[in-house]
Amino acid sequence: MTEQPDSQTQRKRIIRQRNLVLGGVLVAFVVLIFAISIVKMG
């Protein structure tokens, strides 16, 4: 079963976009926890 290069590049692009979204969510979560900890200390 050989895949066309077109569909393979499309899949790579979708995976890259999903990784960027997941990274953004993780960064937002870390910033949220950091902000909460600063507020609790204050």
Beta strands, then each sheet from edge to edge (+ up, - down):
end
